[in-house]
Amino acid sequence: MTSDPFADRKNEIRKAAHAARKDQADKDGLSKRITDRVMGLPEYQAAKCVMWYVDVRDEARTRHALPAAVAGDQQIVIPYCVDGELELFLLESMDELEVGMYKILEPRADLREVASKRVDVKDLDLILVPGVTFDAEGGRTGHGKGYYDKLLENARPETPLIALAFECQMFDQIPMHDHDIYMDQVITETQAYQGKGRKA
């Protein structure tokens, strides 16, 4: 079986980013700088409905910022995975989360079927996106499962996609296929990179 140089390069970058992210000191402090910057963005202030993510493993941490986000003026939505697809949940209190599979904080099972808690991706005015690696043009790689790619394909074209990352996750260039989605911005603890977005 021949190897795919494109996939090999992506995996190589992923591996380097995972290692750098794992070794990153003061994840809480750096994450606070990142989330503070995000919440100060004009795009964030203007949005009525914002999709956050709940951090897992060594991702830029959002869970410390979520209570303040929920208490703010925006509707806050978080994704959770069902059969390989991301579903969207309207989060109105941190008490609505519980530790689920893989020790990830997720919406409580008894609330998931409540009609008023379900949100359509077209209702999102701003989407905050995690990832493994990024570049200055907004190129992104995730974990390779494609969950976010499927979701972002169905978002409104004008909805900004803003990635949260540690500076150690930034690479010179991420290999991108024609169908891959670029971020509008990548916010780290030190920089705000203006990406190509979906106009690319």
Backbone as CSV, one residue per row, in Angstrom:
resi,resn,N_x,N_y,N_z,CA_x,CA_y,CA_z,C_x,C_y,C_z
1,MET,0.855,-1.190,0.000,0.000,0.000,0.000,0.894,1.246,0.000
2,THR,0.676,2.137,-0.962,1.507,3.343,-1.022,1.013,4.359,0.004
3,SER,1.947,5.110,0.537,1.557,6.122,1.525,1.116,7.391,0.796
4,ASP,0.326,8.175,1.486,-0.185,9.436,0.944,0.656,10.555,1.555
5,PRO,1.523,11.215,0.759,2.411,12.245,1.306,1.629,13.367,1.997
6,PHE,0.459,13.684,1.463,-0.387,14.737,2.027,-0.843,14.346,3.445
7,ALA,-1.380,13.130,3.560,-1.846,12.642,4.862,-0.670,12.458,5.814
8,ASP,0.468,11.980,5.288,1.653,11.784,6.122,2.119,13.110,6.716
9,ARG,2.117,14.153,5.886,2.557,15.480,6.352,1.597,16.004,7.426
10,LYS,0.302,15.813,7.201,-0.691,16.248,8.202,-0.468,15.534,9.529
11,ASN,-0.240,14.225,9.455,-0.032,13.445,10.677,1.252,13.850,11.400
12,GLU,2.269,14.162,10.613,3.548,14.616,11.175,3.347,15.934,11.951
13,ILE,2.615,16.860,11.336,2.337,18.155,11.978,1.470,17.951,13.217
14,ARG,0.462,17.095,13.082,-0.411,16.788,14.231,0.395,16.287,15.421
15,LYS,1.298,15.349,15.129,2.099,14.739,16.194,2.953,15.798,16.895
16,ALA,3.564,16.685,16.105,4.398,17.751,16.676,3.551,18.696,17.531
17,ALA,2.355,19.021,17.047,1.475,19.936,17.788,0.987,19.304,19.083
18,HIS,0.627,18.022,19.030,0.180,17.329,20.241,1.266,17.375,21.319
19,ALA,2.502,17.125,20.896,3.619,17.121,21.846,3.841,18.519,22.421
20,ALA,3.811,19.530,21.542,4.033,20.910,22.001,2.924,21.354,22.945
21,ARG,1.701,20.972,22.599,0.543,21.380,23.412,0.581,20.695,24.781
22,LYS,0.993,19.445,24.780,1.069,18.701,26.037,2.090,19.329,26.969
23,ASP,3.218,19.810,26.398,4.294,20.406,27.200,4.041,21.870,27.550
24,GLN,2.975,22.438,26.992,2.696,23.865,27.213,2.472,24.154,28.701
25,ALA,3.268,25.056,29.255,3.108,25.432,30.667,1.972,26.447,30.811
26,ASP,1.392,26.501,31.996,0.370,27.489,32.359,-0.788,27.526,31.351
27,LYS,-1.338,26.349,31.062,-2.454,26.292,30.107,-3.630,27.160,30.557
28,ASP,-3.903,27.183,31.863,-5.029,27.979,32.353,-4.803,29.468,32.108
29,GLY,-3.606,29.941,32.443,-3.306,31.365,32.280,-3.334,31.799,30.819
30,LEU,-2.705,30.992,29.960,-2.686,31.323,28.526,-4.088,31.233,27.932
31,SER,-4.847,30.236,28.370,-6.217,30.079,27.862,-7.073,31.290,28.238
32,LYS,-6.862,31.813,29.436,-7.630,32.993,29.853,-7.301,34.182,28.954
33,ARG,-6.027,34.326,28.605,-5.658,35.419,27.694,-6.350,35.244,26.343
34,ILE,-6.405,34.011,25.890,-7.046,33.730,24.591,-8.546,34.023,24.658
35,THR,-9.227,33.485,25.654,-10.688,33.667,25.727,-11.055,35.118,26.013
36,ASP,-10.237,35.830,26.794,-10.493,37.262,27.025,-10.410,38.032,25.709
37,ARG,-9.419,37.676,24.890,-9.262,38.362,23.599,-10.455,38.067,22.688
38,VAL,-10.875,36.817,22.698,-12.012,36.422,21.848,-13.277,37.179,22.262
39,MET,-13.539,37.226,23.574,-14.767,37.875,24.043,-14.739,39.390,23.850
40,GLY,-13.536,39.932,23.626,-13.417,41.364,23.349,-13.528,41.717,21.867
41,LEU,-13.570,40.711,21.001,-13.644,40.976,19.556,-14.968,41.642,19.181
42,PRO,-14.949,42.581,18.238,-16.206,43.195,17.765,-17.180,42.140,17.232
43,GLU,-16.645,41.116,16.564,-17.501,40.056,16.012,-18.225,39.315,17.133
44,TYR,-17.519,39.126,18.249,-18.141,38.437,19.382,-19.219,39.324,19.996
45,GLN,-18.884,40.589,20.186,-19.832,41.523,20.802,-21.108,41.664,19.965
46,ALA,-20.946,41.579,18.640,-22.092,41.783,17.741,-22.971,40.540,17.609
47,ALA,-22.428,39.377,17.958,-23.169,38.122,17.742,-24.266,37.937,18.788
48,LYS,-25.391,37.416,18.342,-26.482,37.098,19.277,-26.391,35.643,19.747
49,CYS,-25.872,34.776,18.883,-25.814,33.351,19.188,-24.409,32.843,18.860
50,VAL,-23.671,32.414,19.891,-22.261,32.023,19.735,-22.092,30.549,20.084
51,MET,-21.426,29.818,19.203,-21.077,28.444,19.534,-19.675,28.409,20.122
52,TRP,-19.591,27.954,21.376,-18.325,27.666,22.035,-18.054,26.170,21.874
53,TYR,-16.915,25.717,22.368,-16.681,24.293,22.528,-16.235,24.083,23.968
54,VAL,-16.403,22.887,24.487,-15.896,22.548,25.812,-14.569,21.818,25.607
55,ASP,-13.498,22.378,26.167,-12.163,21.843,25.887,-12.001,20.398,26.349
56,VAL,-11.197,19.662,25.585,-10.808,18.301,25.968,-9.283,18.215,25.899
57,ARG,-8.759,17.325,26.711,-7.314,17.085,26.750,-6.527,18.402,26.835
58,ASP,-5.669,18.681,25.848,-4.776,19.836,25.955,-5.205,21.018,25.091
59,GLU,-6.472,21.051,24.680,-6.954,22.184,23.889,-6.925,23.474,24.707
60,ALA,-6.895,24.613,24.000,-7.061,25.900,24.690,-8.344,25.813,25.515
61,ARG,-8.250,26.090,26.796,-9.339,25.804,27.723,-10.429,26.875,27.684
62,THR,-11.633,26.396,27.582,-12.795,27.291,27.539,-13.651,27.198,28.791
63,ARG,-13.507,26.122,29.534,-14.477,25.866,30.620,-14.453,26.944,31.696
64,HIS,-13.304,27.638,31.851,-13.243,28.696,32.861,-13.945,29.965,32.374
65,ALA,-14.018,30.145,31.060,-14.665,31.329,30.492,-16.157,31.124,30.253
66,LEU,-16.576,29.872,30.153,-17.977,29.583,29.812,-18.998,30.185,30.794
67,PRO,-18.764,30.127,32.120,-19.761,30.725,33.029,-19.997,32.205,32.738
68,ALA,-18.929,32.957,32.460,-19.079,34.386,32.144,-19.790,34.556,30.803
69,ALA,-19.491,33.667,29.859,-20.161,33.735,28.553,-21.654,33.488,28.701
70,VAL,-22.000,32.473,29.487,-23.412,32.137,29.708,-24.145,33.281,30.410
71,ALA,-23.429,33.985,31.283,-24.039,35.104,32.022,-24.129,36.374,31.176
72,GLY,-23.513,36.359,29.996,-23.503,37.548,29.135,-24.780,37.698,28.333
73,ASP,-24.709,38.549,27.308,-25.901,38.893,26.521,-26.199,37.888,25.409
74,GLN,-25.211,37.080,25.047,-25.395,36.160,23.926,-26.066,34.854,24.355
75,GLN,-26.711,34.215,23.382,-27.095,32.811,23.563,-25.831,31.988,23.340
76,ILE,-25.553,31.053,24.244,-24.348,30.227,24.145,-24.747,28.804,23.780
77,VAL,-24.096,28.291,22.760,-24.391,26.959,22.229,-23.107,26.137,22.310
78,ILE,-23.230,24.862,22.657,-22.063,23.973,22.625,-22.400,22.721,21.808
79,PRO,-21.393,22.143,21.151,-21.627,20.918,20.377,-21.383,19.673,21.223
80,TYR,-22.038,18.590,20.845,-21.720,17.283,21.416,-21.904,16.259,20.306
81,CYS,-21.223,15.145,20.451,-21.156,14.184,19.352,-22.165,13.056,19.523
82,VAL,-22.905,12.780,18.440,-23.828,11.646,18.404,-23.611,10.919,17.074
83,ASP,-23.158,9.673,17.163,-22.948,8.844,15.959,-22.122,9.555,14.885
84,GLY,-21.041,10.196,15.301,-20.141,10.828,14.336,-20.583,12.179,13.823
85,GLU,-21.668,12.709,14.353,-22.162,14.039,13.947,-22.211,14.940,15.172
86,LEU,-22.001,16.233,14.956,-22.125,17.183,16.057,-23.551,17.714,16.141
87,GLU,-24.151,17.576,17.307,-25.447,18.183,17.610,-25.186,19.442,18.425
88,LEU,-26.123,20.380,18.389,-25.928,21.662,19.072,-26.927,21.829,20.212
89,PHE,-26.421,22.335,21.337,-27.197,22.428,22.578,-27.121,23.849,23.121
90,LEU,-28.268,24.416,23.449,-28.331,25.753,24.049,-27.978,25.641,25.527
91,LEU,-26.840,26.229,25.907,-26.341,26.121,27.284,-26.759,27.357,28.085
92,GLU,-27.557,27.134,29.126,-28.021,28.258,29.938,-27.468,28.229,31.362
93,SER,-26.804,27.131,31.724,-26.191,27.008,33.048,-25.149,25.902,32.990
94,MET,-24.061,26.087,33.730,-23.036,25.050,33.766,-23.570,23.775,34.417
95,ASP,-24.650,23.889,35.190,-25.270,22.710,35.818,-25.885,21.770,34.783
96,GLU,-26.039,22.258,33.550,-26.615,21.421,32.491,-25.590,20.466,31.879
97,LEU,-24.344,20.546,32.355,-23.283,19.678,31.841,-22.968,18.569,32.835
98,GLU,-22.546,17.431,32.295,-22.085,16.324,33.132,-20.911,15.666,32.424
99,VAL,-20.127,14.913,33.173,-18.987,14.212,32.574,-19.511,12.993,31.829
100,GLY,-19.243,12.961,30.518,-19.730,11.862,29.680,-18.599,10.935,29.276
101,MET,-18.732,10.357,28.095,-17.701,9.448,27.583,-16.372,10.175,27.458
102,TYR,-15.289,9.434,27.627,-13.935,9.976,27.500,-13.678,11.125,28.480
103,LYS,-14.473,11.195,29.551,-14.327,12.231,30.585,-14.504,13.644,30.026
104,ILE,-15.346,13.773,29.001,-15.618,15.071,28.391,-16.906,15.639,28.985
105,LEU,-16.885,16.922,29.302,-18.108,17.572,29.777,-19.092,17.693,28.623
106,GLU,-20.305,17.193,28.823,-21.327,17.183,27.769,-22.671,17.587,28.357
107,PRO,-23.617,17.991,27.496,-24.975,18.266,27.992,-25.568,17.023,28.650
108,ARG,-26.292,17.228,29.726,-26.928,16.107,30.415,-27.880,15.371,29.478
109,ALA,-27.875,14.061,29.582,-28.675,13.217,28.690,-30.161,13.554,28.762
110,ASP,-30.659,13.902,29.953,-32.094,14.172,30.100,-32.519,15.484,29.455
111,LEU,-31.538,16.336,29.095,-31.871,17.632,28.488,-31.739,17.638,26.966
112,ARG,-31.082,16.624,26.437,-30.756,16.659,25.005,-31.962,16.620,24.086
113,GLU,-33.031,15.995,24.550,-34.215,15.876,23.700,-35.217,17.006,23.915
114,VAL,-34.891,17.929,24.819,-35.796,19.069,25.055,-35.735,19.973,23.822
115,ALA,-36.872,20.187,23.196,-36.915,20.903,21.909,-36.272,22.280,21.989
116,SER,-36.510,22.999,23.083,-35.993,24.364,23.208,-34.473,24.407,23.384
117,LYS,-33.863,23.240,23.638,-32.415,23.164,23.822,-31.674,22.862,22.520
118,ARG,-32.408,22.443,21.506,-31.777,22.069,20.240,-31.617,23.304,19.358
119,VAL,-30.460,23.439,18.746,-30.149,24.621,17.944,-29.708,24.169,16.559
120,ASP,-30.122,24.910,15.553,-29.713,24.627,14.178,-28.440,25.411,13.865
121,VAL,-27.535,24.810,13.111,-26.272,25.475,12.785,-26.504,26.807,12.064
122,LYS,-27.604,26.936,11.338,-27.903,28.182,10.616,-28.216,29.337,11.560
123,ASP,-28.502,29.021,12.836,-28.812,30.070,13.809,-27.561,30.683,14.432
124,LEU,-26.409,30.112,14.153,-25.177,30.589,14.785,-24.646,31.841,14.097
125,ASP,-24.321,32.859,14.906,-23.760,34.113,14.384,-22.239,34.141,14.476
126,LEU,-21.671,33.246,15.257,-20.225,33.172,15.446,-19.902,31.758,15.927
127,ILE,-18.839,31.179,15.381,-18.469,29.813,15.767,-17.021,29.811,16.241
128,LEU,-16.808,29.363,17.484,-15.465,29.208,18.038,-15.035,27.758,17.809
129,VAL,-13.871,27.601,17.209,-13.456,26.291,16.700,-12.156,25.833,17.367
130,PRO,-12.128,24.606,17.893,-10.863,24.051,18.374,-10.103,23.419,17.215
131,GLY,-8.908,22.944,17.482,-8.151,22.251,16.444,-6.816,21.806,16.997
132,VAL,-6.090,21.069,16.190,-4.782,20.566,16.610,-3.670,21.478,16.107
133,THR,-3.753,21.861,14.824,-2.736,22.749,14.245,-3.406,23.820,13.398
134,PHE,-2.702,24.954,13.264,-3.200,26.077,12.457,-2.025,26.765,11.780
135,ASP,-2.342,27.555,10.728,-1.322,28.449,10.176,-1.898,29.863,10.073
136,ALA,-1.057,30.814,9.673,-1.441,32.228,9.693,-2.536,32.556,8.680
137,GLU,-2.764,31.668,7.704,-3.825,31.900,6.719,-5.159,31.317,7.173
138,GLY,-5.188,30.739,8.387,-6.426,30.135,8.883,-6.563,28.670,8.532
139,GLY,-5.501,28.070,7.964,-5.512,26.632,7.720,-5.617,25.892,9.043
140,ARG,-6.313,24.768,9.034,-6.577,24.040,10.285,-6.545,22.541,10.040
141,THR,-6.029,21.804,11.026,-6.278,20.364,11.075,-6.916,20.049,12.420
142,GLY,-7.882,19.150,12.379,-8.493,18.656,13.606,-7.888,17.307,13.945
143,HIS,-8.690,16.457,14.557,-8.197,15.135,14.951,-8.341,14.115,13.825
144,GLY,-8.868,14.564,12.677,-8.974,13.664,11.532,-10.309,12.967,11.401
145,LYS,-11.235,13.260,12.308,-12.553,12.605,12.252,-13.553,13.381,11.375
146,GLY,-13.286,14.666,11.149,-14.146,15.456,10.269,-15.425,15.983,10.893
147,TYR,-15.570,15.873,12.221,-16.810,16.336,12.870,-17.074,17.816,12.594
148,TYR,-16.048,18.625,12.809,-16.235,20.072,12.629,-16.398,20.433,11.158
149,ASP,-15.678,19.730,10.284,-15.798,20.014,8.850,-17.252,19.883,8.402
150,LYS,-17.898,18.799,8.848,-19.300,18.574,8.449,-20.196,19.697,8.975
151,LEU,-19.963,20.085,10.211,-20.783,21.144,10.810,-20.557,22.480,10.097
152,LEU,-19.299,22.836,9.880,-18.970,24.147,9.309,-19.453,24.282,7.872
153,GLU,-19.526,23.174,7.160,-20.040,23.210,5.774,-21.475,23.730,5.725
154,ASN,-22.215,23.520,6.833,-23.629,23.898,6.851,-23.907,25.226,7.554
155,ALA,-22.843,25.875,8.054,-23.029,27.181,8.697,-23.310,28.237,7.631
156,ARG,-23.952,29.334,8.037,-24.183,30.430,7.097,-22.835,30.967,6.593
157,PRO,-22.739,31.306,5.305,-21.455,31.723,4.732,-20.855,32.939,5.432
158,GLU,-21.712,33.805,5.972,-21.200,35.036,6.602,-20.861,34.867,8.084
159,THR,-21.115,33.693,8.641,-20.826,33.455,10.059,-19.318,33.322,10.271
160,PRO,-18.696,34.212,11.066,-17.247,34.123,11.272,-16.854,32.836,11.989
161,LEU,-15.750,32.262,11.539,-15.174,31.072,12.170,-13.888,31.513,12.864
162,ILE,-13.874,31.429,14.179,-12.727,31.912,14.952,-12.133,30.753,15.752
163,ALA,-10.876,30.455,15.472,-10.201,29.351,16.147,-9.457,29.860,17.368
164,LEU,-9.430,29.027,18.405,-8.683,29.311,19.627,-7.510,28.339,19.675
165,ALA,-6.306,28.874,19.893,-5.126,28.002,19.885,-4.007,28.618,20.707
166,PHE,-3.140,27.756,21.213,-1.893,28.239,21.796,-0.932,28.554,20.651
167,GLU,-0.040,29.482,20.888,0.933,29.851,19.854,1.757,28.640,19.406
168,CYS,1.974,27.679,20.311,2.763,26.483,19.952,2.053,25.589,18.942
169,GLN,0.776,25.867,18.661,0.027,25.090,17.665,0.102,25.706,16.270
170,MET,0.808,26.847,16.147,0.903,27.529,14.859,2.076,26.968,14.056
171,PHE,1.816,26.663,12.778,2.843,26.135,11.880,2.916,27.024,10.645
172,ASP,4.057,26.931,9.921,4.236,27.796,8.745,3.146,27.575,7.714
173,GLN,2.834,26.322,7.442,1.793,26.023,6.456,1.170,24.665,6.740
174,ILE,-0.146,24.642,6.787,-0.889,23.409,6.977,-1.298,22.886,5.599
175,PRO,-1.044,21.615,5.290,-1.517,21.073,4.006,-3.055,21.112,3.980
176,MET,-3.610,21.732,2.957,-5.067,21.882,2.869,-5.569,21.361,1.522
177,HIS,-6.612,20.549,1.540,-7.300,20.129,0.319,-8.227,21.250,-0.139
178,ASP,-8.689,21.160,-1.380,-9.593,22.185,-1.916,-10.864,22.323,-1.082
179,HIS,-11.353,21.207,-0.513,-12.614,21.246,0.222,-12.422,21.626,1.693
180,ASP,-11.167,21.728,2.154,-10.923,22.080,3.555,-11.324,23.523,3.826
181,ILE,-11.749,23.776,5.048,-12.290,25.086,5.413,-11.260,25.895,6.198
182,TYR,-11.010,27.111,5.733,-10.107,28.027,6.423,-10.871,28.823,7.486
183,MET,-10.178,29.156,8.570,-10.745,30.003,9.614,-10.679,31.478,9.195
184,ASP,-11.599,32.275,9.714,-11.531,33.727,9.492,-10.456,34.368,10.368
185,GLN,-10.319,33.839,11.588,-9.270,34.312,12.491,-8.768,33.145,13.327
186,VAL,-7.510,33.231,13.728,-6.957,32.318,14.732,-6.431,33.202,15.867
187,ILE,-6.979,33.016,17.050,-6.595,33.832,18.205,-5.727,32.994,19.139
188,THR,-4.501,33.471,19.377,-3.618,32.814,20.341,-3.393,33.770,21.517
189,GLU,-2.538,33.343,22.447,-2.273,34.192,23.608,-1.505,35.461,23.239
190,THR,-0.876,35.473,22.041,-0.066,36.635,21.671,-0.489,37.315,20.371
191,GLN,-1.251,36.617,19.530,-1.537,37.138,18.188,-2.993,36.924,17.794
192,ALA,-3.429,37.764,16.842,-4.697,37.515,16.151,-4.361,37.411,14.672
193,TYR,-4.436,36.206,14.146,-4.122,35.975,12.736,-5.391,36.113,11.915
194,GLN,-5.314,36.881,10.834,-6.463,37.052,9.934,-6.395,35.972,8.866
195,GLY,-7.284,35.022,8.924,-7.265,33.907,7.982,-8.042,34.213,6.704
196,LYS,-7.987,33.278,5.767,-8.691,33.427,4.490,-10.191,33.287,4.635
197,GLY,-10.622,32.498,5.632,-12.042,32.232,5.777,-12.576,31.398,4.614
198,ARG,-13.904,31.366,4.487,-14.492,30.525,3.448,-14.504,31.207,2.088
199,LYS,-13.924,32.387,2.013,-13.781,33.060,0.710,-12.610,32.446,-0.058
200,ALA,-11.816,31.651,0.678,-10.604,31.060,0.052,-10.985,30.142,-1.094
